[in-house]
Amino acid sequence: MKYIITGVTGHLGNQIFNELIKLVSSNDVTTGVHTVSKAKAIADTGAEVLPIDFFKEDTLINAFNEKDVLIYVPSKSHDSFSRVTELENVLQAAKKANVGHILAMGFIADQENNPFDLSAFYGYLPRRLASFGIPYTIVRNALYADPLIPYLPELIERKNVIYPMRDQALSFISLNDSSKTFAKIAATKSLLQDGKIYTLTQTRNYTMPQLAEVLSNVSGKSIGYQPVTLTKFAEMYNQGNEGHMLASMYDAGSRGLLNEISTDYQKIMGREATPLLDFLNINFIDNTL
């Protein structure tokens, strides 16, 4: 099969690419990137690197042309309108380029009543794919565990987890586990089922006191739970104008909308996803050496 992957210069897209070329020949993989000069390491593997602009249809059609599987990782944007517009451009180009199957990245914050800023996009994605006419599969991720690693020193200093989550729980998956699963689905015809939606989570979720206990265990420091308000959280983390988006995600979490648990990872990979404690122990140690 011939593959095209978007977003390979980002964290998830790059890891999916690296996992996929372990399962299929790199000569069968094309990557669509905004800046070709940033993708030399990808080109060195033997994969084709083509420029794409999500708002220039000719670049998308050229990259997507006659590909069996389009692995669609959305670009990073902070509002649903931009992402929906991007998706529509991708779909129209995919149809004109005769793409055989779309494997798209989703997120568990896709409920109709979810206040997360990007929830409208994640809710739109499965509905639009279902109506579009190209076979599709969606992989819904839980929250990535990876950002907890660089955040942990700040939490140690604060001595508290401060997420405005009330008494609700969050579920997680690591980028590594997610990317391995994406690649296996892409490379396995029996898993590329039309209309199938997989959900990737670890085997349990965590209330904030439970998360604080895990972080204390990893760091060897006492970390408690003292939430700030949503408004305060948005003000504290508004670098790049991301404050409202981040706060809206924890607003969703505080309503019990980000605590989903699934066994899909185990069914696909034949083992449990890396537990949060194990993941943090390995990676926090590695990052502090």
SEROFI-44456 format. One line per 2 residues: number of its first residue (from 1); their letters; for each residue x, y, z of C-alpha. Coordinates in nm, 3 decimals, decimal comma. Example, Ala and Ser with C-alpha at 12.3 -4.5 7.8 and 13.67 -1.06 7.14 Angstrom:
BEGIN
1) AS) 1,230:-0,450:0,780  1,367:-0,106:0,714;
//
This chain:
BEGIN
1) MK) 0,000:0,000:0,000  0,102:0,359:-0,057;
3) YI) 0,077:0,603:0,235  0,068:0,978:0,279;
5) IT) 0,111:1,130:0,627  0,047:1,491:0,724;
7) GV) 0,195:1,664:1,027  0,522:1,470:1,030;
9) TG) 0,721:1,764:1,162  0,502:1,765:1,474;
11) HL) 0,536:1,534:1,772  0,265:1,277:1,695;
13) GN) 0,302:1,282:1,317  0,677:1,232:1,338;
15) QI) 0,642:0,940:1,576  0,373:0,779:1,359;
17) FN) 0,607:0,807:1,061  0,897:0,649:1,250;
19) EL) 0,677:0,362:1,367  0,518:0,310:1,026;
21) IK) 0,851:0,266:0,845  0,927:-0,017:1,087;
23) LV) 0,625:-0,199:0,944  0,630:-0,099:0,576;
25) SS) 0,898:0,013:0,333  0,985:0,381:0,362;
27) ND) 0,965:0,389:-0,019  0,590:0,337:0,016;
29) VT) 0,550:0,641:0,244  0,505:1,001:0,135;
31) TG) 0,511:1,283:0,388  0,338:1,617:0,342;
33) VH) 0,516:1,904:0,515  0,486:2,281:0,515;
35) TV) 0,863:2,335:0,501  1,059:2,072:0,311;
37) SK) 1,391:2,196:0,449  1,280:2,089:0,799;
39) AK) 1,228:1,730:0,685  1,582:1,625:0,584;
41) AI) 1,589:1,345:0,842  1,265:1,211:0,696;
43) AD) 1,396:1,227:0,340  1,712:1,045:0,451;
45) TG) 1,500:0,738:0,535  1,399:0,704:0,171;
47) AE) 1,048:0,840:0,217  0,922:1,100:-0,026;
49) VL) 0,883:1,451:0,112  0,638:1,684:-0,062;
51) PI) 0,533:2,039:0,025  0,169:2,086:0,125;
53) DF) -0,036:2,386:0,222  -0,373:2,298:0,372;
55) FK) -0,518:2,605:0,201  -0,373:2,539:-0,146;
57) ED) -0,563:2,252:-0,305  -0,308:2,178:-0,578;
59) TL) -0,039:2,096:-0,321  -0,275:1,859:-0,140;
61) IN) -0,384:1,682:-0,457  -0,023:1,639:-0,567;
63) AF) 0,075:1,485:-0,232  -0,239:1,271:-0,194;
65) NE) -0,252:1,143:-0,553  -0,350:0,773:-0,574;
67) KD) -0,250:0,699:-0,215  -0,412:0,398:-0,052;
69) VL) -0,409:0,547:0,299  -0,406:0,911:0,407;
71) IY) -0,296:0,944:0,771  -0,440:1,280:0,866;
73) VP) -0,286:1,454:1,166  -0,435:1,806:1,186;
75) SK) -0,214:2,109:1,207  -0,189:2,291:1,538;
77) SH) -0,450:2,563:1,560  -0,647:2,693:1,856;
79) DS) -0,998:2,719:1,716  -1,243:2,476:1,564;
81) FS) -1,327:2,695:1,264  -0,968:2,682:1,136;
83) RV) -0,950:2,307:1,182  -1,287:2,242:1,018;
85) TE) -1,184:2,456:0,722  -0,858:2,262:0,697;
87) LE) -1,046:1,931:0,714  -1,282:2,034:0,435;
89) NV) -0,984:2,123:0,215  -0,822:1,789:0,294;
91) LQ) -1,137:1,593:0,211  -1,202:1,769:-0,118;
93) AA) -0,842:1,711:-0,224  -0,854:1,348:-0,110;
95) KK) -1,157:1,284:-0,328  -0,996:1,444:-0,634;
97) AN) -0,673:1,253:-0,569  -0,854:0,915:-0,540;
99) VG) -0,737:0,844:-0,184  -0,845:0,495:-0,082;
101) HI) -0,885:0,532:0,295  -0,851:0,808:0,555;
103) LA) -0,702:0,732:0,897  -0,767:1,041:1,109;
105) MG) -0,664:1,159:1,454  -0,948:1,229:1,697;
107) FI) -0,971:1,321:2,064  -1,203:1,209:2,344;
109) AD) -1,336:1,567:2,388  -1,590:1,523:2,109;
111) QE) -1,921:1,522:2,299  -2,202:1,760:2,200;
113) NN) -2,197:1,930:2,541  -1,819:1,962:2,569;
115) PF) -1,695:2,322:2,631  -1,339:2,259:2,505;
117) DL) -1,251:2,512:2,234  -1,166:2,237:1,984;
119) SA) -1,456:2,009:2,074  -1,661:2,132:1,778;
121) FY) -1,389:2,012:1,541  -1,351:1,674:1,709;
123) GY) -1,727:1,627:1,707  -1,748:1,735:1,342;
125) LP) -1,472:1,500:1,228  -1,655:1,164:1,261;
127) RR) -1,985:1,305:1,137  -1,824:1,460:0,830;
129) LA) -1,621:1,152:0,747  -1,932:0,936:0,782;
131) SF) -2,111:1,148:0,522  -1,825:1,206:0,279;
133) GI) -1,796:0,881:0,087  -1,429:0,785:0,138;
135) PY) -1,370:0,486:0,370  -1,234:0,608:0,701;
137) TI) -1,106:0,504:1,042  -1,059:0,733:1,343;
139) VR) -0,818:0,698:1,633  -0,938:0,898:1,935;
141) NA) -0,663:0,978:2,182  -0,698:1,046:2,551;
143) LY) -0,492:1,334:2,693  -0,122:1,297:2,616;
145) AD) 0,080:1,207:2,922  0,399:1,359:2,776;
147) PL) 0,340:1,724:2,879  0,343:1,616:3,244;
149) IP) 0,720:1,557:3,218  0,833:1,917:3,152;
151) YL) 0,552:2,043:3,378  0,659:1,837:3,678;
153) PE) 0,938:2,072:3,799  0,684:2,356:3,818;
155) LI) 0,444:2,136:4,014  0,724:2,040:4,252;
157) ER) 0,790:2,410:4,310  0,422:2,484:4,360;
159) KN) 0,383:2,171:4,576  0,041:2,120:4,420;
161) VI) -0,142:2,012:4,108  -0,351:2,318:4,019;
163) YP) -0,578:2,194:3,737  -0,935:2,326:3,788;
165) MR) -1,087:1,979:3,780  -1,302:1,960:4,096;
167) DQ) -1,347:1,590:4,184  -1,335:1,453:3,830;
169) AL) -1,075:1,233:3,660  -0,856:1,249:3,349;
171) SF) -0,745:0,961:3,127  -0,409:0,954:2,948;
173) IS) -0,211:0,789:2,669  0,153:0,845:2,577;
175) LN) 0,258:0,975:2,235  0,471:0,664:2,196;
177) DS) 0,182:0,427:2,259  -0,050:0,630:2,037;
179) SK) 0,195:0,643:1,746  0,266:0,269:1,760;
181) TF) -0,107:0,200:1,746  -0,163:0,442:1,457;
183) AK) 0,114:0,272:1,261  -0,016:-0,079:1,327;
185) IA) -0,368:0,017:1,222  -0,237:0,183:0,905;
187) AT) -0,028:-0,121:0,814  -0,295:-0,383:0,893;
189) KS) -0,581:-0,411:0,647  -0,804:-0,595:0,894;
191) LL) -0,778:-0,299:1,136  -0,854:-0,038:0,869;
193) QD) -1,227:-0,094:0,897  -1,455:0,160:0,734;
195) GK) -1,637:0,361:1,000  -1,438:0,211:1,287;
197) IY) -1,349:0,446:1,574  -1,076:0,332:1,813;
199) TL) -1,016:0,500:2,149  -0,668:0,491:2,302;
201) TQ) -0,635:0,521:2,679  -0,440:0,368:2,962;
203) TR) -0,625:0,114:3,174  -0,735:0,363:3,442;
205) NY) -0,801:0,733:3,490  -0,692:0,967:3,770;
207) TM) -0,865:1,217:3,993  -0,639:1,509:4,078;
209) PQ) -0,546:1,377:4,425  -0,458:1,046:4,258;
211) LA) -0,254:1,227:3,993  -0,077:1,425:4,266;
213) EV) 0,009:1,098:4,439  0,163:0,959:4,120;
215) LS) 0,364:1,278:4,064  0,483:1,269:4,424;
217) NV) 0,596:0,910:4,377  0,787:0,998:4,060;
219) SG) 0,951:1,313:4,190  1,013:1,209:4,548;
221) KS) 0,856:1,538:4,654  0,526:1,602:4,828;
223) IG) 0,269:1,727:4,577  -0,091:1,793:4,677;
225) YQ) -0,398:1,928:4,501  -0,500:2,292:4,524;
227) PV) -0,697:2,391:4,211  -0,705:2,745:4,081;
229) TL) -1,010:2,889:3,906  -1,060:2,849:3,532;
231) TK) -1,006:3,223:3,488  -0,683:3,216:3,686;
233) FA) -0,558:2,911:3,496  -0,623:3,084:3,162;
235) EM) -0,432:3,390:3,280  -0,138:3,185:3,407;
237) YN) -0,089:2,987:3,087  -0,176:3,235:2,815;
239) QG) 0,154:3,210:2,632  0,077:3,209:2,261;
241) NE) -0,283:3,302:2,343  -0,348:2,942:2,448;
243) GH) -0,487:3,026:2,791  -0,857:3,008:2,709;
245) ML) -0,814:2,688:2,508  -0,628:2,516:2,792;
247) AS) -0,875:2,634:3,054  -1,167:2,517:2,840;
249) MY) -1,014:2,170:2,828  -1,005:2,148:3,207;
251) DA) -1,357:2,291:3,216  -1,452:1,986:3,011;
253) GS) -1,258:1,764:3,244  -1,428:1,910:3,550;
255) RG) -1,761:1,801:3,399  -1,646:1,440:3,369;
257) LL) -1,595:1,455:2,991  -1,227:1,354:2,974;
259) NE) -1,227:1,042:3,192  -1,306:0,777:2,929;
261) IS) -1,139:0,435:2,952  -1,116:0,192:2,662;
263) TD) -0,964:-0,151:2,598  -0,896:-0,079:2,229;
265) YQ) -0,523:-0,037:2,284  -0,495:-0,382:2,443;
267) KI) -0,701:-0,541:2,164  -0,484:-0,388:1,891;
269) MG) -0,139:-0,415:2,049  -0,183:-0,729:2,258;
271) RE) -0,070:-0,562:2,579  -0,176:-0,283:2,809;
273) AT) -0,077:0,075:2,738  0,218:0,192:2,946;
275) PL) 0,082:0,285:3,291  0,119:0,650:3,384;
277) LD) 0,351:0,581:3,677  0,586:0,368:3,463;
279) FL) 0,582:0,621:3,179  0,667:0,912:3,407;
281) NI) 0,932:0,720:3,601  1,117:0,627:3,281;
283) NF) 1,088:0,964:3,111  1,132:1,195:3,409;
285) ID) 1,452:1,014:3,502  1,573:1,032:3,142;
287) NT) 1,503:1,406:3,130  1,685:1,476:3,456;
289) L) 2,007:1,285:3,383;
//
